[in-house]
């Protein structure tokens, strides 16, 4: 299994949101941006044959 490091990124995001007391709208927007970026990267890795779709 390949560790892409996304767990650490999510943990950092959650910690920062909690420490800075972000409003729910900001957390949701940033979570979607991170998720979209992860999905794009995984798709690109799959297209290169590094990950299976």
C-alpha positions in Angstrom: 0.0 0.0 0.0 1.2 3.5 -0.8 1.0 6.2 1.9 0.3 9.5 0.2 0.5 11.4 3.5 -3.1 12.6 3.4 -3.8 11.6 7.0 -1.2 14.1 8.2 -2.7 16.8 6.0 -6.2 16.2 7.4 -4.9 16.2 11.0 -3.1 19.5 10.4 -6.2 21.0 8.8 -8.4 19.9 11.7 -6.0 21.1 14.3 -5.7 24.6 12.7 -9.4 24.9 12.3 -10.0 24.1 16.0 -7.1 26.3 17.2 -8.3 29.3 15.2 -12.0 28.6 15.8 -12.9 28.7 12.1 -16.6 29.2 11.2 -18.3 26.1 9.8 -18.5 27.6 6.3 -14.7 28.2 6.2 -14.0 24.6 7.4 -16.4 23.2 4.8 -15.0 25.2 2.0 -11.4 24.3 2.8 -12.2 20.7 3.4 -13.8 20.6 -0.1 -10.8 22.2 -1.7 -8.5 19.7 0.0 -10.7 16.8 -1.0 -11.0 18.0 -4.6 -7.2 18.2 -4.8 -6.7 14.7 -3.4 -9.2 13.3 -5.9 -7.4 15.0 -8.8 -4.0 13.7 -7.6 -5.3 10.1 -7.1 -6.9 10.2 -10.6 -3.5 11.4 -12.1 -1.6 8.6 -10.3 -4.1 6.1 -11.6 -3.8 7.4 -15.1 0.0 6.9 -14.8 -0.5 3.3 -13.7 0.9 4.0 -10.2 -2.5 3.4 -8.5 -5.3 1.2 -9.7 -8.6 2.9 -10.3 
